[in-house]
Amino acid sequence: MELVDVEKEYVESLQTLVEKYIIPLKVTGVLDSNVVDEIFYRVPEMYAHHSIFLNMLESSWTNWTDETAIGDQISAMFRKESITECYCAYIENFNRSEKALETAFQQKSSFQRFVEQIQRENKRRLPLKSLIIKPVQRVPRYELLLRRLIEHTPSTHPDSEQLKQAEAVVHELALKINSLKESQHSEGAMESMRLLENLLLLTDLASPRREYLRHDAVQIDGRKETVCLFLFSDQLVFAGMKKRVGPQTVRRAVIRLQASGGQDYLDSNYKYKVWLRLGLESIEISRGKQRQAARKSQEDLERLEEDRSILLEMLDLGSKLHCKQL
């Protein structure tokens, strides 16, 4: 049964986080215990809940008959206030978890080695970041599985209505989680705008109506320094880049920014000095070189076509000659 297989895989992922990361990290002191709790927030509780749920599903599957119903078990699982609170708390803490994980990778070489060792021991095991994001993606997957179960369960089966009720319960939890995700995204986007304000020494950048999109380092004719272009939903900011003076860090420091397309990372070892801001409505995209190349290619094709026509005409005239040999 697909639901049992999927749940087993999820429980194994949670087990890996608990037994291969949380417990050893705390025992060895590679990371401070509070940092470990921040990164793996509420994971042990999730593991306990889903281990019990998996046992129930496996028991039902072992004793399966044509009359077996599991919808009530699924409803009971996701109606628990402790489950709802656990998932919502995990989502609310997820940005902090990511930041704590990035900081640990940047500042603790021993943590980097620890994670690499775990990965080497079992290459089939997912990377740490992929494991940590699983609970965020989990509930919508239950929805899809339940819909498939409902589709393949006859309406006369005892489990038909129970599965529909279970789908409604899971859907309600999914709505709560989606609402939290949207709120987290908005908060992350505004926090990124404030970080950019401080970095670029601007006072009017952060706005609910403005969205950060991306940045790129480029070379501009007439300027010696590298220029960083910061693209927002309504403007383009040009800033000169200059390496910070001071002790060299062991690992490159980065600033994580919330962009519309996902996470974006900015090198904080540079100072940025804004020298131009342009509204997007005043920018015209020029493709001069591309157009010249395209025009030249078109002209070459036209000349080749003319040559082809001339050759065909010459062949035609040659075939009409009375004397075939000169």
LINFENBEL-V772761 format. One record per backbone hydrogen bond with DSSP energy under -1.0 kcal/mol. CO is the residue of the C=O (numbers start at 0). NH is the residue of the N-H. If there is no record, write none. Layout:
co:CO nh:NH
co:CO nh:NH
This chain:
co:0 nh:4
co:1 nh:5
co:2 nh:6
co:3 nh:7
co:4 nh:8
co:5 nh:9
co:6 nh:10
co:7 nh:11
co:8 nh:12
co:9 nh:13
co:10 nh:14
co:11 nh:15
co:12 nh:16
co:13 nh:17
co:14 nh:18
co:15 nh:19
co:16 nh:21
co:17 nh:22
co:20 nh:24
co:21 nh:25
co:22 nh:26
co:23 nh:27
co:24 nh:28
co:31 nh:35
co:32 nh:36
co:33 nh:37
co:34 nh:38
co:35 nh:39
co:39 nh:42
co:41 nh:45
co:42 nh:46
co:43 nh:47
co:44 nh:48
co:45 nh:49
co:46 nh:50
co:47 nh:51
co:48 nh:52
co:49 nh:53
co:50 nh:54
co:51 nh:55
co:52 nh:56
co:53 nh:57
co:54 nh:58
co:55 nh:59
co:56 nh:60
co:57 nh:61
co:58 nh:62
co:60 nh:63
co:64 nh:67
co:69 nh:73
co:70 nh:74
co:71 nh:75
co:72 nh:76
co:73 nh:77
co:74 nh:78
co:79 nh:83
co:80 nh:84
co:81 nh:85
co:82 nh:86
co:83 nh:87
co:84 nh:88
co:85 nh:89
co:86 nh:90
co:87 nh:91
co:88 nh:92
co:92 nh:96
co:93 nh:97
co:94 nh:98
co:95 nh:99
co:96 nh:100
co:97 nh:101
co:98 nh:102
co:99 nh:103
co:100 nh:104
co:101 nh:105
co:102 nh:106
co:103 nh:107
co:107 nh:111
co:108 nh:112
co:109 nh:113
co:110 nh:114
co:111 nh:115
co:112 nh:116
co:113 nh:117
co:114 nh:118
co:115 nh:119
co:116 nh:120
co:117 nh:121
co:121 nh:124
co:126 nh:130
co:127 nh:131
co:128 nh:132
co:132 nh:136
co:137 nh:141
co:138 nh:142
co:139 nh:143
co:140 nh:144
co:141 nh:145
co:142 nh:146
co:143 nh:147
co:144 nh:148
co:145 nh:149
co:146 nh:150
co:147 nh:151
co:149 nh:152
co:153 nh:156
co:156 nh:159
co:158 nh:162
co:159 nh:163
co:160 nh:164
co:161 nh:165
co:162 nh:166
co:163 nh:167
co:164 nh:168
co:165 nh:169
co:166 nh:170
co:167 nh:171
co:168 nh:172
co:169 nh:173
co:170 nh:174
co:171 nh:175
co:172 nh:176
co:173 nh:177
co:174 nh:178
co:175 nh:179
co:176 nh:180
co:177 nh:181
co:178 nh:182
co:179 nh:183
co:180 nh:184
co:181 nh:185
co:182 nh:186
co:183 nh:187
co:184 nh:188
co:185 nh:189
co:186 nh:190
co:187 nh:191
co:188 nh:192
co:189 nh:193
co:190 nh:194
co:191 nh:195
co:192 nh:196
co:193 nh:197
co:194 nh:198
co:195 nh:199
co:196 nh:201
co:206 nh:209
co:210 nh:232
co:211 nh:259
co:213 nh:230
co:215 nh:228
co:217 nh:226
co:219 nh:222
co:225 nh:240
co:226 nh:217
co:227 nh:238
co:228 nh:215
co:229 nh:236
co:230 nh:212
co:230 nh:213
co:233 nh:279
co:234 nh:231
co:235 nh:277
co:236 nh:229
co:237 nh:274
co:237 nh:275
co:238 nh:227
co:239 nh:272
co:241 nh:270
co:252 nh:267
co:254 nh:265
co:256 nh:263
co:258 nh:261
co:261 nh:258
co:263 nh:256
co:265 nh:254
co:268 nh:243
co:270 nh:241
co:272 nh:239
co:275 nh:237
co:277 nh:235
co:278 nh:281
co:279 nh:282
co:286 nh:290
co:287 nh:291
co:288 nh:292
co:289 nh:293
co:290 nh:294
co:291 nh:295
co:292 nh:296
co:293 nh:297
co:294 nh:298
co:295 nh:299
co:296 nh:300
co:297 nh:301
co:298 nh:302
co:299 nh:303
co:300 nh:304
co:301 nh:305
co:302 nh:306
co:303 nh:307
co:304 nh:308
co:305 nh:309
co:306 nh:310
co:307 nh:311
co:308 nh:312
co:309 nh:313
co:310 nh:314
co:311 nh:315
co:312 nh:316
co:313 nh:317
co:314 nh:318
co:316 nh:319
co:317 nh:320
